[in-house]
Amino acid sequence: MEYVFGTKKKVEILKTKGEYHTNFIGFQQIIREYPDQIITDSFRIVKHYNSTEDAENNCYDWYEIDCHNRYTDKFTPAKPKIDADIAASQDAICELDELSDGRLNELEDAACEIDESSDERISALEDAICELDELINGGTNNE
């Protein structure tokens, strides 16, 4: 069924087209789903004022309507893609976290090696200073 909303001389109109005639009365709600949005039209039938068929056996009905409200939902159709994008982002963050933890461990190991190497060098320097002191002062303490 196709629905076309419009105006005619400041009066809101609904035209329906389909395989059969419609018989709307009172308040109606039409929900149309498209790949990128869901459109919900709510309205009140004031009167049904025309019906016809064409050569292809399509049935047309015209209604005067009021209290028309249209709600367009673009979030619901996009939600699966948004959820997939969020999951992919979370996976990427976890992978980066794992990579950074590995890199952080490598940096910590390198810092420890540098620290150990510095300790060995300082000990070697202290030993050399002591040896020089013994050579210069002949092993005596000048206090």
C-alpha positions as a Markdown table, in Angstrom:
| # | Residue | x | y | z |
|---|---|---|---|---|
| 1 | Met | 0.0 | 0.0 | 0.0 |
| 2 | Glu | 1.3 | 3.5 | -0.9 |
| 3 | Tyr | 0.4 | 6.5 | 1.2 |
| 4 | Val | 0.7 | 10.1 | -0.1 |
| 5 | Phe | 0.1 | 13.0 | 2.4 |
| 6 | Gly | -0.5 | 16.5 | 1.0 |
| 7 | Thr | -2.8 | 19.5 | 1.1 |
| 8 | Lys | -5.6 | 20.8 | -1.2 |
| 9 | Lys | -6.9 | 24.3 | -0.5 |
| 10 | Lys | -5.4 | 24.3 | 3.0 |
| 11 | Val | -7.0 | 21.0 | 3.8 |
| 12 | Glu | -4.8 | 18.0 | 4.7 |
| 13 | Ile | -5.3 | 15.1 | 2.3 |
| 14 | Leu | -4.3 | 11.4 | 2.4 |
| 15 | Lys | -4.3 | 9.4 | -0.9 |
| 16 | Thr | -3.9 | 5.6 | -0.7 |
| 17 | Lys | -3.0 | 3.4 | -3.6 |
| 18 | Gly | -3.0 | -0.4 | -3.4 |
| 19 | Glu | -4.5 | -3.7 | -4.6 |
| 20 | Tyr | -7.7 | -3.1 | -2.6 |
| 21 | His | -9.7 | -0.1 | -1.3 |
| 22 | Thr | -9.2 | 1.2 | 2.2 |
| 23 | Asn | -11.9 | 2.0 | 4.6 |
| 24 | Phe | -10.3 | 4.1 | 7.2 |
| 25 | Ile | -12.3 | 5.8 | 10.0 |
| 26 | Gly | -11.3 | 7.6 | 13.2 |
| 27 | Phe | -7.7 | 7.8 | 14.3 |
| 28 | Gln | -5.1 | 5.9 | 12.2 |
| 29 | Gln | -1.4 | 5.1 | 12.4 |
| 30 | Ile | 0.7 | 4.1 | 9.4 |
| 31 | Ile | 4.2 | 2.8 | 9.9 |
| 32 | Arg | 6.6 | 2.6 | 7.0 |
| 33 | Glu | 10.0 | 1.0 | 7.3 |
| 34 | Tyr | 12.9 | 1.9 | 5.0 |
| 35 | Pro | 16.5 | 0.9 | 5.2 |
| 36 | Asp | 17.6 | 4.2 | 6.7 |
| 37 | Gln | 14.5 | 5.2 | 8.6 |
| 38 | Ile | 11.1 | 4.3 | 10.1 |
| 39 | Ile | 8.3 | 6.8 | 9.4 |
| 40 | Thr | 5.2 | 6.8 | 11.6 |
| 41 | Asp | 2.2 | 8.9 | 10.5 |
| 42 | Ser | -0.6 | 9.4 | 13.0 |
| 43 | Phe | -3.8 | 11.2 | 12.0 |
| 44 | Arg | -7.6 | 11.4 | 12.2 |
| 45 | Ile | -9.9 | 10.7 | 9.3 |
| 46 | Val | -12.3 | 13.6 | 8.8 |
| 47 | Lys | -14.1 | 12.1 | 5.8 |
| 48 | His | -13.5 | 9.7 | 2.9 |
| 49 | Tyr | -14.4 | 11.6 | -0.2 |
| 50 | Asn | -13.4 | 9.7 | -3.3 |
| 51 | Ser | -12.5 | 6.2 | -4.6 |
| 52 | Thr | -11.5 | 5.0 | -8.1 |
| 53 | Glu | -9.5 | 2.3 | -9.9 |
| 54 | Asp | -7.1 | 2.5 | -12.8 |
| 55 | Ala | -6.5 | 0.3 | -15.9 |
| 56 | Glu | -3.9 | -1.8 | -13.9 |
| 57 | Asn | -6.6 | -2.6 | -11.2 |
| 58 | Asn | -4.9 | -0.2 | -8.7 |
| 59 | Cys | -7.4 | 1.1 | -6.1 |
| 60 | Tyr | -7.2 | 4.7 | -5.0 |
| 61 | Asp | -8.9 | 6.3 | -2.0 |
| 62 | Trp | -8.8 | 10.0 | -0.9 |
| 63 | Tyr | -9.4 | 11.2 | 2.6 |
| 64 | Glu | -9.6 | 14.5 | 4.3 |
| 65 | Ile | -7.5 | 14.3 | 7.5 |
| 66 | Asp | -6.5 | 16.4 | 10.5 |
| 67 | Cys | -4.4 | 16.0 | 13.7 |
| 68 | His | -1.6 | 14.7 | 11.4 |
| 69 | Asn | 1.7 | 14.0 | 13.2 |
| 70 | Arg | 4.8 | 12.5 | 11.6 |
| 71 | Tyr | 7.6 | 10.9 | 13.5 |
| 72 | Thr | 10.8 | 9.9 | 11.7 |
| 73 | Asp | 13.1 | 7.4 | 13.5 |
| 74 | Lys | 16.6 | 7.3 | 11.9 |
| 75 | Phe | 18.2 | 5.7 | 15.0 |
| 76 | Thr | 16.5 | 2.3 | 15.1 |
| 77 | Pro | 17.6 | 1.3 | 11.5 |
| 78 | Ala | 21.1 | 2.5 | 12.2 |
| 79 | Lys | 21.4 | 0.8 | 15.6 |
| 80 | Pro | 22.9 | -2.5 | 14.3 |
| 81 | Lys | 25.7 | -0.5 | 12.5 |
| 82 | Ile | 26.3 | 1.7 | 15.5 |
| 83 | Asp | 26.5 | -1.4 | 17.7 |
| 84 | Ala | 28.9 | -3.1 | 15.3 |
| 85 | Asp | 31.1 | 0.1 | 15.2 |
| 86 | Ile | 31.1 | 0.3 | 19.0 |
| 87 | Ala | 32.2 | -3.4 | 19.2 |
| 88 | Ala | 34.9 | -2.9 | 16.6 |
| 89 | Ser | 36.2 | 0.2 | 18.5 |
| 90 | Gln | 36.2 | -1.7 | 21.7 |
| 91 | Asp | 38.1 | -4.5 | 20.1 |
| 92 | Ala | 40.7 | -2.1 | 18.6 |
| 93 | Ile | 41.1 | -0.4 | 22.1 |
| 94 | Cys | 41.7 | -3.8 | 23.7 |
| 95 | Glu | 44.3 | -4.7 | 21.0 |
| 96 | Leu | 46.0 | -1.4 | 21.5 |
| 97 | Asp | 45.9 | -1.9 | 25.3 |
| 98 | Glu | 47.5 | -5.4 | 24.9 |
| 99 | Leu | 50.2 | -3.9 | 22.5 |
| 100 | Ser | 50.9 | -1.0 | 24.9 |
| 101 | Asp | 51.2 | -3.4 | 27.8 |
| 102 | Gly | 53.7 | -5.5 | 25.9 |
| 103 | Arg | 55.6 | -2.3 | 24.9 |
| 104 | Leu | 55.5 | -1.1 | 28.5 |
| 105 | Asn | 57.0 | -4.4 | 29.7 |
| 106 | Glu | 59.8 | -4.0 | 27.2 |
| 107 | Leu | 60.5 | -0.5 | 28.4 |
| 108 | Glu | 60.4 | -1.6 | 32.0 |
| 109 | Asp | 62.9 | -4.4 | 31.2 |
| 110 | Ala | 65.2 | -1.9 | 29.3 |
| 111 | Ala | 65.1 | 0.5 | 32.3 |
| 112 | Cys | 66.0 | -2.3 | 34.7 |
| 113 | Glu | 68.9 | -3.3 | 32.4 |
| 114 | Ile | 70.1 | 0.3 | 32.3 |
| 115 | Asp | 69.8 | 0.5 | 36.0 |
| 116 | Glu | 71.8 | -2.7 | 36.5 |
| 117 | Ser | 74.4 | -1.6 | 34.1 |
| 118 | Ser | 74.7 | 1.8 | 35.9 |
| 119 | Asp | 75.1 | 0.0 | 39.2 |
| 120 | Glu | 77.9 | -2.1 | 37.8 |
| 121 | Arg | 79.6 | 1.0 | 36.3 |
| 122 | Ile | 79.3 | 2.9 | 39.6 |
| 123 | Ser | 80.7 | -0.1 | 41.5 |
| 124 | Ala | 83.6 | -0.2 | 39.0 |
| 125 | Leu | 84.2 | 3.5 | 39.4 |
| 126 | Glu | 84.2 | 3.3 | 43.2 |
| 127 | Asp | 86.7 | 0.4 | 43.0 |
| 128 | Ala | 88.9 | 2.4 | 40.6 |
| 129 | Ile | 88.8 | 5.4 | 42.9 |
| 130 | Cys | 89.7 | 3.3 | 45.9 |
| 131 | Glu | 92.7 | 1.8 | 43.9 |
| 132 | Leu | 93.8 | 5.3 | 42.9 |
| 133 | Asp | 93.5 | 6.5 | 46.4 |
| 134 | Glu | 95.7 | 3.6 | 47.6 |
| 135 | Leu | 98.2 | 4.4 | 44.9 |
| 136 | Ile | 98.3 | 8.1 | 45.7 |
| 137 | Asn | 98.2 | 8.0 | 49.4 |
| 138 | Gly | 100.0 | 4.7 | 49.8 |
| 139 | Gly | 97.1 | 3.1 | 51.6 |
| 140 | Thr | 97.3 | 5.6 | 54.5 |
| 141 | Asn | 94.5 | 7.6 | 55.7 |
| 142 | Asn | 95.3 | 11.4 | 56.0 |
| 143 | Glu | 92.7 | 12.3 | 58.6 |
